[in-house]
Amino acid sequence: MFLLMLRIFCIKNIILLSSFAFVGCGNAPSILPNELPVGHVDQIYNEKIEIEKVILVDDLLVDSNITNDSGLVLNTGVGEPPYSDNTIEVKGTPIKNGKYEIILEGQTRNAYGGNINFRKNMI
């Protein structure tokens, strides 16, 4: 009888611990759109990149090869508080052809306090 109770206790603990492992493994926050629409020279371009409403641990790193003479501007922190850092805006009127890359990198926490790192390249 004791062995049966011990076995049931162990099975319950294994199930409980494995469920924590699956729930605790958080996914990176969603970032939309998946791809930025193609822009055209001499046509107004205005797109927002939205990161899921999560609290970022540190500042969001935003890197890009968009230059001052491209006609485009990259604005960060244009969302609604407290998630203002989760919205990035690309706007302007492109004056030359080219491929522009935007890299977003940051960190948030899951429900159990673990870090979730994320990185997204957009072209």
C-alpha positions in Angstrom: 0.0 0.0 0.0 2.8 2.4 0.9 4.6 1.7 -2.4 1.4 2.4 -4.3 0.9 5.7 -2.6 4.6 6.6 -3.1 4.3 5.7 -6.8 1.2 7.9 -7.2 2.9 10.8 -5.4 5.9 10.6 -7.7 3.8 10.4 -10.8 1.8 13.5 -9.7 5.0 15.4 -9.0 6.5 14.5 -12.4 3.3 15.6 -14.2 3.3 18.9 -12.2 6.9 19.6 -12.9 6.7 18.9 -16.6 3.6 21.1 -16.9 5.7 24.0 -15.3 8.4 23.3 -17.9 6.0 23.6 -20.8 4.2 26.7 -19.4 7.4 28.4 -18.2 9.1 28.2 -21.6 7.7 31.5 -23.0 7.8 32.4 -26.6 9.3 35.6 -28.0 6.7 38.4 -28.3 4.9 38.7 -31.6 6.1 41.5 -33.9 3.8 42.7 -36.7 3.9 43.0 -39.6 6.0 39.9 -40.4 7.4 41.8 -43.4 7.3 45.5 -44.2 5.5 46.4 -47.4 7.6 47.5 -50.3 7.9 51.3 -50.7 8.3 53.2 -54.0 10.4 56.3 -54.8 8.4 59.6 -54.6 5.4 57.9 -52.9 4.6 58.5 -49.2 5.5 55.6 -47.0 4.1 55.2 -43.5 4.2 51.9 -41.6 4.2 51.0 -38.0 6.0 48.0 -36.4 4.1 46.7 -33.4 5.7 44.5 -30.7 3.2 42.6 -28.6 2.2 44.5 -25.4 4.9 43.2 -23.0 7.1 45.1 -20.6 10.6 45.2 -22.0 13.4 44.5 -19.4 15.8 47.0 -20.9 15.5 49.4 -23.8 14.7 48.0 -27.2 17.7 48.0 -29.5 16.7 49.3 -32.9 19.3 49.3 -35.6 18.9 50.2 -39.3 20.7 51.1 -42.4 18.2 53.9 -43.2 20.2 57.0 -43.9 19.3 60.7 -43.5 19.4 61.2 -47.3 17.0 58.3 -48.0 13.9 60.4 -47.4 12.7 58.0 -44.7 12.8 58.5 -40.9 12.7 55.8 -38.3 10.9 56.9 -35.1 10.9 54.8 -31.9 8.7 55.0 -28.8 5.6 56.2 -30.7 3.1 53.9 -29.0 0.7 54.4 -26.1 2.2 54.3 -22.6 3.1 52.1 -20.8 4.0 50.3 -24.0 5.3 53.3 -26.0 8.7 51.6 -26.7 6.8 48.7 -28.4 5.9 50.7 -31.5 8.3 51.8 -34.2 7.3 54.0 -37.2 8.9 54.2 -40.6 7.7 57.1 -42.6 8.6 59.6 -45.2 8.9 59.8 -49.0 11.8 57.6 -50.3 13.9 59.6 -52.8 16.2 56.7 -53.9 15.9 53.0 -54.5 17.4 50.6 -52.0 16.9 47.8 -49.5 16.6 48.9 -46.0 17.0 46.6 -43.0 15.6 47.2 -39.5 16.8 45.0 -36.6 14.8 44.9 -33.4 16.4 43.2 -30.4 15.2 43.1 -26.8 14.3 41.2 -23.7 11.2 40.5 -21.7 10.3 38.1 -18.9 8.0 35.1 -18.8 5.5 34.4 -16.0 8.2 32.7 -13.8 10.7 35.5 -14.1 12.9 33.9 -16.7 14.3 36.0 -19.5 13.0 35.8 -23.1 15.4 37.3 -25.6 14.1 38.2 -29.1 15.5 39.5 -32.3 13.8 40.3 -35.6 15.3 41.4 -38.9 13.0 43.2 -41.3 13.8 44.2 -44.8 
